[in-house]
Amino acid sequence: MLKIGKFNQLKVQRQQNEWCFIDDDEGVILFPDNEVPKRCKAGISLKVFVYSGKKGQLTATIHTPKAQVDDIAWLKVTDIGRVGAFLDWGLSKDLLVPFNEQRYPLILDKSYLVKIFLDDDDRVTATTRFEHLIIDESIYFKEGQQVPIIIAEKTDLGFKAIVDNSHWGVIYNNEIFQPLEKGLKLNAYIKKIREDKRIDLSLQPLVPVHTQTSDLSDRILAQLNAQDGYLALGDKSPPEAIYSAFAVSKKAFKQAIGALYKKELITTDKQSIRLR
């Protein structure tokens, strides 16, 4: 069955002059002008993204859009027209956000979080009214699982993020050691499923404390050996500097240097570490 707004593996049925036709149960699918693949000929199979083009004609492209149906994406407004705002989603035809799908009027050249869906006429469309489609309670994820997220908004506690296009999660301020901004896509880890089934996230892999401490201690020693036994980081260094050097929290760093100090391998002060 043809999946509109997603990639499909389809067979080319015929080629005529500069046109390339893919016939499907849904009808004839064409490539936009100047986008016909050079290797397009009858009988071959192509992986194509299918969407509704001009005048509702089913259209195929080998180009990858910035997002597909069911995705949430951070997209920029390129035009405001009679029926709504148009977004750059990486294809020759911009993506429409109808006025009735806008929580508030969208502004030219600004970017917004939108969810992509098929309207009643199977046209690929976007909406900023998607909060009710994102679930608070998780029954699918497991603690420690790696998940794709997109940063949604800053709060007093940290950042709200959308997990796997479907669930809300929170990254708390004390778990953040890198710049975050609305629309940023990255991988995170399920730190905890709370009693109310809501998701706490971590940007670092979850490993047992003793394993993490041992691994980090080895990395710190390697860095000391590479820098003549001196490292300009100590237990009073800012979290951002520690994360920049080792991609770990300040708490994990202090545990690791504490373990090295107990083994009498290093000396420390507020802003530095030295090999003994």
Secondary structure, 3 states (H helix, E strand, C coil): CCCCCCEEEEECCEEECCEEEEEECCEEEECCCCCCCCCCCCCCEEEEEEEECHHHCEEEECCCCCCCCCCEEEEEEEEECCCEEEEECCCCCCEEEEHHHCCCCCCCCCEEEEEEEECCCCCEEEECCCHHHCECCCCCCCCCCEEEEEEEEECCCEEEEEECCCEEEEEEHHHCCCCCCCCCEEEEEEEEECCCCCEEEECCCCCCHHHHHHHHHHHHHHHHHHCCCEECCCCCCCHHHHHHHHCCCHHHHHHHHHHHHHCCCEEECCCCEEEC
